[in-house]
Structure formats: C-alpha cells, structure tokens
Amino acid sequence: MSREIKVGLLGFGTVGSGTAEILLEQSELLKRRSGLQIRLARICDKDTETPRGLELPPGILTDDVNVLLDDPEIDIFIELMGGLEPARTFVLEAMKKGKHVVTANKALLAMHGREIFGAAEEYGVSVGFEASVGGGIPVIKAVKEGLIGNHLTTVMGIMNGTANYILTRMTDEGLDYEDALQEAQRLGYAEADPTYDVEGIDTAHKLTILASLSFGVKVELSDVFTEGITRLSLLDIDFARDLGYRIKLLAIARNTKHGTELRVHPTMVPESHLLGQIGGAYNAFYIIGDSVGKVLLYGLGAGKMPTGSAVVADVVDMARNIASSASVQTSSFGIPFKSLGSPDLIPMDSLVSRYYFRFSVLDRPGVLAGIAGILGDLGISIESVVQEGRGSEASVSIVMLTHEAEEVRVSRALKKIDALDVVSDRTVVIRIEDLQALEG
Amino acid sequence: MSREIKVGLLGFGTVGSGTAEILLEQSELLKRRSGLQIRLARICDKDTETPRGLELPPGILTDDVNVLLDDPEIDIFIELMGGLEPARTFVLEAMKKGKHVVTANKALLAMHGREIFGAAEEYGVSVGFEASVGGGIPVIKAVKEGLIGNHLTTVMGIMNGTANYILTRMTDEGLDYEDALQEAQRLGYAEADPTYDVEGIDTAHKLTILASLSFGVKVELSDVFTEGITRLSLLDIDFARDLGYRIKLLAIARNTKHGTELRVHPTMVPESHLLGQIGGAYNAFYIIGDSVGKVLLYGLGAGKMPTGSAVVADVVDMARNIASSASVQTSSFGIPFKSLGSPDLIPMDSLVSRYYFRFSVLDRPGVLAGIAGILGDLGISIESVVQEGRGSEASVSIVMLTHEAEEVRVSRALKKIDALDVVSDRTVVIRIEDLQALEG
C-alpha cells in the first residue's frame, strides 16, 4: 500500500528523546492507528555521546544537520533544538527543500512567525506546532479544527507550568517565592535561568501564537502586555486566599467589538472557578466560542513525554496528508498567513479592573493619607485597606483593594505613589479578574 | 480552485437547526478557514412548517429523504433525526450511495456500530461522530488524533449534562431529586421522558463509543455495568458533602493488564478533584495516556449550538478530505473497525472499592446488629455508621461506609440484607472512587 514516511529529528534533548521514544517504541501502535509506516530515519544533535536510555537503530544519530536537510527521502523535519538561531535557519532551509516541519519552538514562532509561516506557504509545505503551546494538551487542534465553526471571543488560561508550580507551592505550603523557585529548579520544572517562565515571557509567546490562530490576526509579541510573578510575596498569596481568590499567572486574549485585548499578568481568580483550581505544573486553556460556549482543556503543559505526545500527533497528521497526496494544501494557520491582518489592539490603559495593591512604606504618620489622597485625586475608589505589622527596617505593608478603576489612572497614581519618599519599594499590583464578565 | 462541497441535513430539530444556523450564517468564516465552499444544499424533516428562526435558501427544505439520498451531488449526509430506526436505514442507504456521514446519534452508534462502521469501510466512506459524545467538546478528535501516540489507560468522566444538572441542584440548592428533575425539564435540560439520562443509559452509550475508540476494541453496550441516579436522596448528597465528596454520575473505562473495566454509576468523587468541581449541565472527560499523563476536557455536552459546533467541525474535516481526494482512506475509527477485537472484560464482581450504603429499615431493636452481622460474615469491614432520625412510617435510614471490599461480596450481602423483614426499601449503594489509584 502506501509508502513509508521518513522523519528527521533535530535536537535530542529532553523533548527530542521523548519524541524519539514514542516514534521508535510505539511504531506498531502508530501504524495500526494511522495505517502508515512512519520511520524515524535520522536524529541530529551536537551531542552524540550522552546516552538517552533508548535503543537506536544503528547509524541513525549524526551531529551534522545537513545529513537531514540533504536527504530527499526525509519528508518531515522535526525541530526540537529550541532557541531562535540556528533553529530558524534550519527550519527555513528544510522548508525550502520541500520538507514539512513540526516544531515545539514557541519563541521561534512568536518572534519569526511571519517569516516561518510565510515560507511554508511559499514552498507549499506545512508547519505543525501543537507542541509549542500546552505541551501534550491538543489545544491547537481544538482551536484550529474542533472549534472551526466558532467565532472565538476569549482564549485565556494558565500557560506556564513552572510559574503555576511556584504559585501553587506558595499557596499550599506557605513557601516564599525564592524557596518555591529553588524547589521547582531542583525538580526540573524550572531552568537554571527561569526568566522566561517567571517573567511571563514564555506565556506571552504562547498567547501570541494562540491569539493569532484563534482570532485570525497576526499578533506580535510586543502586542502582549506582560508582567511576571517575581515580585509576589506570601503576603499577597495569603491575602488572596482570605478573600476567596487564588493568584494565577493568567494569559488573557479577548476579541470584542471594541478590539482585541492581550495581556499576561498575575491575576486574582476566584477559588471556585475552574482556573482557580489548576494546581502544580498543570496548564489550562479556557476558550469561549459563540456556538460552543465555554470549553476548558487541562493537562501537563511541558515535559519530555507530554510534549513528545504532541509532536507525534503532528507528525501523524502530516504523514496522512503526505500519504494521501492531498491536493488542497491546508494552510498551517487555517487562513493563509499572508492574508492575516493586524489586531485592532485595545490599549492596556483602557482596561477597567478591580485592583489589589501592596504598598511598601516607612512606618510614619500620614503615609496612608498621602497614598489615599493620590488615589482619590485620580478618582480611584478604595474598597478596603489593611495595614500589616512592622516589616524589616521599619518598612510596613499596606494592602488595598479598589473598586473598578481604569488602568490609565492606576498607572498614573502608582507613578506618583512610588515616587513618594516614604515609599520604600515599588508597589505590587495584582488585577482582580471578573471572570463572570469575561465569560459574558 | 476546488469545487463546492454539498451537504444534506436530515433532521431539523434542535441540533439540526443549530447546525443549519452555523453552516448558513458562518459560511464565509468556514470558507476563510478551510479554503472550501461548503454548501448546505438540502434539509429534510417531516415537519416543514414550524419556523426555526432561520432564513433558508428557497426550496432547500423537503420532507422526502430520497431527495437527499438520490442527489449524487450531495457529498456529506448529516443524520440528526435521532433514534434507531429509520435513522439506521437512512444512514446505511446514504453510505451505499457513496456519501460520507456525520451523525450525533450515540444510541445508533452504540447499538449498531458494527454495522455502521462496517458499511463505511465497505463503501469507502467515512463516518464523523464528534457530536455523539460530549456535545461541542472535541473529545473524539482529541482521542483519535491529538493523543494518537498514547496508549490510553483510563477514560472517565461526567458524560451526561442532565444528570449532572440534577445532582448539582440537589447539592447546591438542597432540592430533592424530583424537584431538580422537574426544574431540568422546565429549562429544557431534560426530556419529558428522562429515562435515558437519569438511568445512565445515555452515559453508557457514550462510554461504549469512547472506550471502543480509546482502547481499539469493539465494546458492546451490554459490556457496560450501568446504574442511574434515580434512587439518590438529599440524605446521600448531604452525607457525601460532609465527607468531602460530591456525588457524580461517573462513566469509567480502564484498560489494565488484567483487562478492561467498563462501568457507569453514581460515584463519590473528592470535592478537591477537578471532576468533583464540574457543575451544572457541563460534561468533563478525564483521559490518561502513557505519554501525555492526565488530560481533562470540559464544556457543554449537549444543546443546539454546542452540538451544532461539533457537527460542523466533522463536516469541515470531511470536506477537506473530499476536496483533497485523499487517496488514503483513513478509517473512521482510526483502526479498521472489522479488525477490532472484543475487550477482555473484568467482571464487575471483581471490582474492589469502598462503599456507601443507605439502608432503609424499620425502627426496631437489633436491626443494626442483623445488618452488621451479614456484612461481617462476608468479610466486609465497616468504617463508620450513622443512624439518622425517624423517617416516614417508622422507617429510618442507616448510613454506612465500608473499607475496601469486593463487589461480589457486597452484592451477596445486599441481597441478604434487602431480604430482611425489617428492611423497608432497596439499599442505596454509592461507590467511593479512589481517583488517586485510578490515576496511578
């Protein structure tokens, strides 16, 4: 019957080994389910020595990417080396040679999506990127195929397992931020340099890809307002809990008649909401469509085998297309990428939200009056205030909740407040999300 | 470019109207996303008079199914009339004429799957059935494509929105079963005859389809142990809550090295587990795969537009295959249906679980001793007992929790207990699921 589909894999690290393990050890399962013989023909990595606990067919491993690129029999090129360069160059080169590409590289797609998807359309190949968002959770497939009859209005969620693990440990075990981070690093959930995860950049990469796909526009990374979790303290966590909330690093994309909202920041989510219940290294995607209503997808958003599972799903889909010599080339983005317009962005300044502030101030008379005065002048109405006991070096925390206020006024107020002599550290801001309204 | 794909729709009721609405009103969106012109060419229903609030192209509506079946230009036949006959005959006829079929008819597939999928393979057409399980939630696609690289070990969840709505209202509002059912009927969540929903039959239909697909075996409806929720009382609900549980009508399919477990019954689920948090008319599917780990999909499992959303997703997938003249005919079940073996069933008798019993007994001395004696003789160890105050007609409730016990011993014990003169009604049994172990 159909010919064998040959696959080349670039990058034999964690996800690369997981992918190779599934392709090699489950090849009978895949054949039974897809009717196709999918063969991992080549693996390229600069490190060809370190054992990965896998029995490889002899001669499969190389440190020369050209062995993959120059092999005309390789139909599918899997890029799992990560980073922008040389991944970008190799991916473009593979497409130029007529190979379809599967990648888990969210940074690459978020930063160079226009070029990558443009090249795919130019060369008539497809790009599979299920593994770039949500690890093993089939969220790209759900948005692109399963919900294709819907205008999606909201795509939000917890898209970074490292940040969620840290916040969960702070909430459940009372660890402070540094201890939780170190634990995450010890367990392999966080990298030595955790910046991308804890500063929200990785989440913003994923939101860029997901929002582009969901709303049929080309979102740039710079369109996404991004704040991380590094300044959160146990005080904030405990306060949130007492109020019936959980603090989550939430990614929110909304498509309204007023425009598109794109933001990533620590958010207070009601404990009773499903998103408030997502603990540990898990991810959850909350999608609202005009026909389907609310849908939530939950699972491990990272890791060797879950991400490998997503890579393999893309490989099989692609293999089916290749084997059927599909004459209609479906665009990787559904809509041809070059026809995607830019989003009509709602500036962050016009966001209306309730806010949680934690002011770090010197313990002197009149401080609260000064802060309250600035907020009052800008029309920001205070719902409640708690002044905590003495902190270190005579610095104390004042925690405040506001009624609904406009972000532009809040940033103006905080600029003034943070410039006060009595304010000893930058104010911590957490938005309190009215999920009911979002789900409207 | 590609030709138009023509669709015929049989059944213009609730889901039929939702499907027609999406196909007619979102045809531009679908064209933009799929690159295909998908045209709803014919709708057939015996009622051609009742307005459905849709502007239909002139002449599209007919009460003669042969107009659809005999039109060689109709590529895709959507069956949304429901029921076993004549739906079965029409679907087989459509396939015989070379039409691909999309259906939401879980009863048909659960009862006649062998015949339907067999005919599809014989005639070289495909059957889309996303809408038959989980309404708008793309769970079939997730299992069939998104998780294709996984051996799935567990597929379980809340698969009937009506039953879940009733249980949620009992739990949250203290309604008794009859009142909650009547409310569900008033709101259109339950039909006039709710038997299928509340007796677990609809859930068993869905589990039959899902387990067949997930484990690559042909499950028969009769393989599924099925119990409904009609005998649950507020007392049970409250008891469960006090113990930190929620009662859910759970469908459980497990594939272990000892065999396959298939059961549908009211189950105590820890409140802290995601499945314990699924409220109202929502469904949730909890899937465990060897690579991906745990995945949960949540959304509305029924209703006009959510189910329409799933039907349309199948139509678009099928249209893509037709337009690409895919030469590899992917089997609707992944694996050719005729090659599916039968599951190696684990008899329900060998289940080991903790149990909740509510005995209805006459308020006489020695009753508890009699019950406890029977349990003790069969080696069933009691964890705790509560005797509630007087009920009606001198009948009282004794509520009991057991340690782990074998189902075979439990059924033997209950047979004896229910035969006692002092027992005034059949004992209510709820299994307490150790989800930790299931997730092992």
Contacts between the chains, C-beta under 8 A, distances in Angstrom:
chain1	res1	chain2	res2	distance
A	2	B	328	5.7
A	18	B	291	7.3
A	22	B	149	4.6
A	22	B	291	5.9
A	26	B	149	5.9
A	26	B	151	7.7
A	29	B	149	7.6
A	29	B	151	6.8
A	30	B	148	7.0
A	30	B	149	6.7
A	32	B	216	7.2
A	32	B	335	5.6
A	33	B	148	5.6
A	33	B	216	7.5
A	33	B	334	4.4
A	33	B	335	5.9
A	34	B	148	7.0
A	34	B	330	7.6
A	34	B	334	7.4
A	35	B	328	6.5
A	35	B	330	6.8
A	35	B	331	7.2
A	36	B	328	7.5
A	130	B	146	7.4
A	135	B	292	8.0
A	136	B	147	7.6
A	136	B	289	7.8
A	136	B	291	6.9
A	136	B	292	3.6
A	136	B	293	6.9
A	136	B	295	6.9
A	137	B	292	7.8
A	137	B	295	6.1
A	138	B	138	7.9
A	138	B	141	7.4
A	138	B	142	5.0
A	138	B	145	7.3
A	138	B	146	2.7
A	138	B	147	6.9
A	138	B	295	8.0
A	141	B	138	7.4
A	141	B	141	6.4
A	141	B	142	7.5
A	141	B	145	6.4
A	141	B	146	5.0
A	142	B	138	5.0
A	142	B	141	7.4
A	142	B	142	7.3
A	142	B	146	7.7
A	145	B	138	7.3
A	145	B	141	6.4
A	145	B	313	6.2
A	145	B	316	7.4
A	145	B	317	6.4
A	146	B	130	7.4
A	146	B	138	2.7
A	146	B	141	5.0
A	146	B	142	7.7
A	146	B	310	7.7
A	146	B	313	5.3
A	147	B	136	7.6
A	147	B	138	6.9
A	147	B	309	6.6
A	147	B	313	6.9
A	148	B	30	6.9
A	148	B	33	5.6
A	148	B	34	7.0
A	148	B	312	7.0
A	148	B	313	5.4
A	148	B	316	5.2
A	149	B	22	4.6
A	149	B	26	5.9
A	149	B	29	7.6
A	149	B	30	6.7
A	149	B	308	7.3
A	149	B	309	5.1
A	149	B	312	3.5
A	149	B	313	6.2
A	149	B	316	7.3
A	150	B	309	5.8
A	151	B	26	7.7
A	151	B	29	6.8
A	216	B	32	7.2
A	216	B	33	7.5
A	274	B	274	7.3
A	274	B	277	6.3
A	274	B	298	6.9
A	277	B	274	6.3
A	277	B	277	5.8
A	289	B	136	7.8
A	289	B	309	6.8
A	290	B	305	7.8
A	291	B	18	7.3
A	291	B	22	5.9
A	291	B	136	6.9
A	291	B	305	4.2
A	291	B	306	6.6
A	291	B	308	6.0
A	291	B	309	4.1
A	291	B	312	7.9
A	292	B	136	3.6
A	292	B	137	7.9
A	292	B	299	6.4
A	292	B	300	7.1
A	292	B	305	7.1
A	292	B	306	5.0
A	292	B	309	4.3
A	292	B	310	8.0
A	293	B	136	6.8
A	293	B	299	6.6
A	293	B	300	5.0
A	293	B	303	7.9
A	293	B	305	7.4
A	293	B	306	5.7
A	294	B	298	7.8
A	294	B	299	6.2
A	294	B	300	7.4
A	295	B	136	6.8
A	295	B	137	6.1
A	295	B	297	7.4
A	295	B	298	6.6
A	295	B	299	4.0
A	296	B	296	7.4
A	296	B	297	7.4
A	296	B	298	4.0
A	296	B	299	6.9
A	297	B	295	7.4
A	297	B	296	7.4
A	297	B	297	5.7
A	297	B	298	7.6
A	298	B	274	6.9
A	298	B	294	7.8
A	298	B	295	6.7
A	298	B	296	4.0
A	298	B	297	7.6
A	298	B	298	7.3
A	299	B	292	6.4
A	299	B	293	6.7
A	299	B	294	6.2
A	299	B	295	4.0
A	299	B	296	6.9
A	300	B	292	7.1
A	300	B	293	5.0
A	300	B	294	7.4
A	303	B	293	7.8
A	305	B	290	7.7
A	305	B	291	4.2
A	305	B	292	7.1
A	305	B	293	7.4
A	306	B	291	6.6
A	306	B	292	5.0
A	306	B	293	5.8
A	308	B	149	7.3
A	308	B	291	6.0
A	309	B	147	6.6
A	309	B	149	5.0
A	309	B	150	5.8
A	309	B	289	6.8
A	309	B	291	4.1
A	309	B	292	4.3
A	310	B	146	7.7
A	310	B	292	7.9
A	312	B	148	7.0
A	312	B	149	3.5
A	312	B	291	7.9
A	313	B	145	6.2
A	313	B	146	5.3
A	313	B	147	6.9
A	313	B	148	5.4
A	313	B	149	6.1
A	316	B	145	7.4
A	316	B	148	5.2
A	316	B	149	7.3
A	317	B	145	6.5
A	320	B	326	7.9
A	320	B	328	6.5
A	320	B	330	6.3
A	321	B	324	7.8
A	323	B	327	7.7
A	323	B	328	4.7
A	324	B	321	7.8
A	324	B	324	6.4
A	324	B	326	3.7
A	324	B	327	5.2
A	324	B	328	4.4
A	325	B	327	6.1
A	326	B	320	7.9
A	326	B	324	3.7
A	326	B	326	6.1
A	327	B	323	7.8
A	327	B	324	5.2
A	327	B	325	6.2
A	328	B	2	5.6
A	328	B	35	6.4
A	328	B	36	7.5
A	328	B	320	6.6
A	328	B	323	4.8
A	328	B	324	4.4
A	330	B	34	7.6
A	330	B	35	6.9
A	330	B	320	6.3
A	331	B	35	7.2
A	334	B	33	4.4
A	334	B	34	7.4
A	335	B	32	5.6
A	335	B	33	6.0
